[in-house]
């Protein structure tokens, strides 16, 4: 009697195990089909089902999971930690030594590239945060980005009395003082670009002063801003144009100069912008 019961129990266990294995295979096949269709979230759902049916995971399941998570990561960088967790699980899987070597190397190379890119982006984020802090401390010649135009009109009465107003649509307006060449751009009444120009007339003394002013300004900004600026330098027909830009893609500072050596004319412009408003 006991032998009969033991036999029936073993048959039941084997049948249950076989059923689970078959369901795991079916779930994996559905995961593969979903991946081919570009439905990566469904791929992950079927892979999770396959793991539960097997009661464990393996390199084959984890490899497909890495592929699906990599595709999702392309549009959602917040999945970095989850993707790295899956890759580490793949590396620690007991069957990795018998798994396809080319695929193992593929995963390892992907991991190295992901880590390298993540380090670059983390460094860039820290640099951007530091730039934000330093940007706020820069002298903007009495102007403030993010200020309401109506408030500034009270502080800069002379400028707004002389300034010509131009509208460009989408709530964008420019206030231009043709005498000082000062320009203020506002969107929906909030200042987001300030352009301040230093100009000297055509004589040797003022030309030298203008070049000195540009060099002094460049030196001052390099001391105040940790970020290295992007330099643009062109010379054509006796006209030399030089510009330096510090930017974190939202806030930026640009200084530019145009020097006409033959005419002894030069001008320097500094532009501040903040597109977060």
PyMOL commands that set and color helices and strands:
alter all, ss='L'
color gray80, all
select helices_A, chain A and resi 2-36+40-54+59-73+77-92+96-98+101-136+149-155+157-162+204-224
alter helices_A, ss='H'
color red, helices_A
select strands_A, chain A and resi 164-169+172-177+182-187+190-200+230-236+239-247+251-260+265-274
alter strands_A, ss='S'
color yellow, strands_A
deselect
rebuild
show_as cartoon
